[in-house]
């Protein structure tokens, strides 16, 4: 598993940048993903329950919510994604020559990160439209089929995004599962990076725990997508 320097431009700051990349993947990005998946899973209890959970989030007010989203969600995701893409493009893919478990997980970690990045980029546009200015909404978002999520009056409109086409459904399935894998395998590698589990035994137990949580959230996510697809 070859981990080359990210970029000569980072120089002596590379250690710090890698640590920040690892940390932002866990918090706030990872924490947000767990909350987001749990909120969406409330659709399993019906549309009214889902609307109530969305109302709780938006009760803070649009200005506060916008600030929280940019400070704690969008900017950390952008930072984490850009550094991750640098790591992917500069890394050597040697999983064919060395197909052992750790190298396979490492390879999946990098590529699921790329998939998750493009999925999130598309998902935010489809549901929110990226920019909320009237001109952008009228000339870019609406013509391209974005901004379909209506949190105030019809939060269940997010189901329309999932079932808008067979391709969209497939993209959601692949994107969500890639995000879940990237998060929980990333939790395991973050624990190693930060020295939380150092012995082989502790690393094995941590791997089993992270894998178990990943499977739970993967099943929950698939059930959520099925429920949104079949919602009447």
C-alpha positions as CSV (number, residue, x, y, z in Angstrom):
1,X,0.0,0.0,0.0
2,X,1.9,3.0,-1.3
3,X,1.1,6.4,0.1
4,X,3.1,9.0,-1.8
5,X,3.4,12.7,-0.9
6,X,0.2,14.6,-1.8
7,X,1.9,17.5,-3.5
8,X,5.3,19.1,-3.4
9,X,3.6,22.5,-2.8
10,X,2.4,21.3,0.7
11,X,6.0,20.6,1.8
12,X,6.3,20.4,5.5
13,X,2.6,21.1,5.9
14,X,1.7,17.7,4.5
15,X,1.5,16.0,7.9
16,X,-0.9,18.6,9.2
17,X,-3.0,18.5,6.0
18,X,-3.3,14.7,6.1
19,X,-4.4,14.9,9.8
20,X,-7.0,17.6,8.9
21,X,-8.2,15.5,6.0
22,X,-8.5,12.5,8.3
23,X,-10.3,14.5,11.0
24,X,-12.8,16.3,8.8
25,X,-13.8,12.9,7.3
26,X,-14.8,11.9,10.8
27,X,-16.2,15.2,12.1
28,X,-18.1,17.0,10.9
29,X,-18.5,15.2,7.6
30,X,-19.0,11.7,9.0
31,X,-21.2,12.9,11.8
32,X,-23.4,14.8,9.3
33,X,-23.7,11.7,7.1
34,X,-24.9,9.6,10.1
35,X,-27.5,12.3,11.0
36,X,-28.6,12.7,7.4
37,X,-29.1,8.9,6.9
38,X,-30.9,8.7,10.2
39,X,-33.2,11.6,9.3
40,X,-34.0,10.1,5.9
41,X,-34.7,6.7,7.5
42,X,-37.6,8.3,9.4
43,X,-39.5,7.8,6.1
44,X,-39.8,4.2,7.2
45,X,-42.4,5.4,9.8
46,X,-44.3,7.4,7.2
47,X,-44.4,10.7,5.4
48,X,-45.7,12.7,8.5
49,X,-42.8,11.4,10.6
50,X,-40.3,12.3,7.9
51,X,-41.8,15.8,7.6
52,X,-41.6,16.3,11.3
53,X,-37.8,15.4,11.4
54,X,-37.2,17.8,8.5
55,X,-39.2,20.6,10.3
56,X,-37.0,20.1,13.4
57,X,-33.9,20.8,11.3
58,X,-35.3,23.9,9.5
59,X,-36.8,25.3,12.7
60,X,-33.5,27.1,13.4
61,X,-34.3,29.5,10.5
62,X,-32.9,29.9,7.0
63,X,-30.0,32.2,7.8
64,X,-28.7,30.1,10.7
65,X,-29.2,26.9,8.7
66,X,-27.3,28.4,5.8
67,X,-24.4,29.4,8.0
68,X,-24.3,26.0,9.7
69,X,-24.4,24.2,6.4
70,X,-21.5,26.1,4.9
71,X,-19.3,26.1,8.0
72,X,-19.9,22.6,9.2
73,X,-20.9,20.7,6.1
74,X,-20.1,22.2,2.7
75,X,-16.6,23.7,3.4
76,X,-15.4,20.6,5.3
77,X,-16.7,18.3,2.5
78,X,-15.0,20.4,-0.2
79,X,-11.7,20.4,1.7
80,X,-11.9,16.6,2.4
81,X,-12.8,15.9,-1.2
82,X,-10.1,18.0,-2.8
83,X,-7.3,16.5,-0.6
84,X,-8.8,13.0,-1.2
85,X,-8.7,13.5,-4.9
86,X,-5.1,14.6,-4.7
87,X,-4.3,11.4,-2.8
88,X,-6.2,9.3,-5.4
89,X,-4.5,10.9,-8.4
90,X,-1.0,10.6,-6.9
91,X,-1.4,7.1,-5.5
92,X,-0.3,3.9,-7.2
93,X,-3.0,1.3,-7.8
94,X,-1.2,-2.0,-7.0
95,X,-4.2,-4.0,-5.8
96,X,-3.8,-6.5,-8.7
97,X,-0.2,-7.2,-7.7
98,X,-0.9,-7.2,-4.0
99,X,-4.6,-8.3,-3.5
100,X,-4.5,-8.7,0.2
101,X,-7.3,-7.4,2.4
102,X,-5.8,-4.2,3.6
103,X,-4.8,-3.1,0.1
104,X,-8.3,-4.0,-1.3
105,X,-9.9,-1.9,1.5
106,X,-7.5,0.9,0.8
107,X,-8.3,0.9,-2.9
108,X,-12.1,0.8,-2.2
109,X,-11.6,3.6,0.3
110,X,-10.1,5.9,-2.3
111,X,-12.5,5.1,-5.2
112,X,-15.7,5.2,-3.0
113,X,-14.5,8.6,-1.9
114,X,-14.4,9.8,-5.6
115,X,-17.9,8.2,-6.2
116,X,-19.3,9.8,-3.0
117,X,-17.9,13.3,-4.0
118,X,-19.6,13.3,-7.4
119,X,-22.7,11.8,-6.0
120,X,-23.0,14.5,-3.3
121,X,-22.2,17.2,-5.9
122,X,-25.1,16.0,-8.1
123,X,-27.4,15.2,-5.1
124,X,-27.1,18.8,-3.7
125,X,-27.9,20.2,-7.1
126,X,-30.9,17.9,-7.7
127,X,-32.4,18.7,-4.4
128,X,-31.2,22.2,-3.5
129,X,-29.8,23.7,-6.7
130,X,-26.5,24.8,-5.2
131,X,-27.3,28.6,-5.3
132,X,-30.6,30.1,-4.1
133,X,-30.5,33.4,-6.0
134,X,-33.7,33.9,-8.2
135,X,-31.7,34.3,-11.4
136,X,-29.8,31.0,-10.8
137,X,-33.0,29.2,-9.9
138,X,-34.9,30.4,-13.0
139,X,-32.1,30.0,-15.6
140,X,-30.0,27.1,-14.3
141,X,-31.6,25.1,-11.5
142,X,-35.2,24.7,-12.9
143,X,-34.2,24.1,-16.6
144,X,-31.8,21.4,-15.5
145,X,-34.3,19.7,-13.2
146,X,-32.7,20.7,-9.9
147,X,-34.0,22.2,-6.7
148,X,-36.9,19.8,-6.4
149,X,-36.7,19.4,-2.6
150,X,-39.4,21.5,-0.7
151,X,-38.6,21.1,3.0
152,X,-41.3,23.5,4.2
153,X,-44.4,22.1,2.5
154,X,-43.5,18.7,1.1
155,X,-40.3,17.2,2.5
156,X,-41.4,13.9,0.9
157,X,-40.5,15.6,-2.5
158,X,-37.0,14.1,-1.8
159,X,-38.6,10.8,-2.8
160,X,-39.2,12.3,-6.3
161,X,-35.5,12.7,-6.6
162,X,-34.9,9.0,-5.9
163,X,-37.5,7.8,-8.3
164,X,-37.2,10.4,-11.1
165,X,-35.7,7.8,-13.3
166,X,-34.1,4.3,-13.3
167,X,-30.7,6.0,-13.7
168,X,-31.3,8.3,-10.7
169,X,-32.4,5.4,-8.5
170,X,-29.2,3.5,-9.5
171,X,-27.1,6.6,-8.8
172,X,-28.6,6.9,-5.3
173,X,-28.1,3.3,-4.5
174,X,-24.4,3.3,-5.6
175,X,-23.7,6.8,-4.2
176,X,-25.2,6.1,-0.8
177,X,-23.5,2.7,-0.4
178,X,-20.2,4.2,-1.5
179,X,-20.6,7.0,1.1
180,X,-21.4,4.4,3.9
181,X,-18.4,2.3,3.0
182,X,-16.1,5.3,2.8
183,X,-17.3,6.6,6.2
184,X,-17.0,3.4,8.2
185,X,-13.8,2.1,6.6
186,X,-12.5,5.6,7.1
187,X,-13.4,5.5,10.8
188,X,-11.2,2.4,11.1
189,X,-8.2,4.0,9.3
190,X,-8.7,7.2,11.3
191,X,-8.3,5.3,14.5
192,X,-5.0,3.9,13.3
193,X,-3.9,7.3,12.0
194,X,-4.6,8.9,15.4
195,X,-3.2,6.0,17.5
196,X,-6.6,5.0,19.0
197,X,-6.1,1.4,18.2
198,X,-2.4,0.4,17.8
199,X,-2.1,-3.3,18.5
200,X,-3.1,-5.9,15.9
201,X,-5.8,-7.2,18.3
202,X,-7.3,-3.8,18.8
203,X,-7.2,-3.1,15.1
204,X,-9.0,-6.4,14.4
205,X,-11.8,-5.7,16.9
206,X,-12.1,-2.1,15.6
207,X,-12.4,-3.5,12.0
208,X,-15.1,-5.9,13.0
209,X,-17.0,-3.1,14.8
210,X,-16.7,-0.6,11.9
211,X,-17.7,-3.3,9.4
212,X,-20.8,-4.2,11.6
213,X,-21.8,-0.5,11.8
214,X,-21.3,-0.1,8.0
215,X,-23.5,-3.1,7.3
216,X,-26.2,-1.8,9.6
217,X,-26.2,1.6,7.9
218,X,-26.0,0.1,4.5
219,X,-29.1,-2.0,5.1
220,X,-30.9,1.0,6.7
221,X,-30.0,3.1,3.7
222,X,-31.2,0.6,1.2
223,X,-34.5,0.2,3.1
224,X,-34.9,4.0,3.1
225,X,-34.4,4.2,-0.7
226,X,-36.9,1.4,-1.2
227,X,-39.4,3.2,1.0
228,X,-38.9,6.4,-0.9
229,X,-39.2,4.7,-4.2
230,X,-42.4,3.0,-3.2
231,X,-43.9,5.9,-1.3
232,X,-47.5,6.7,-2.3
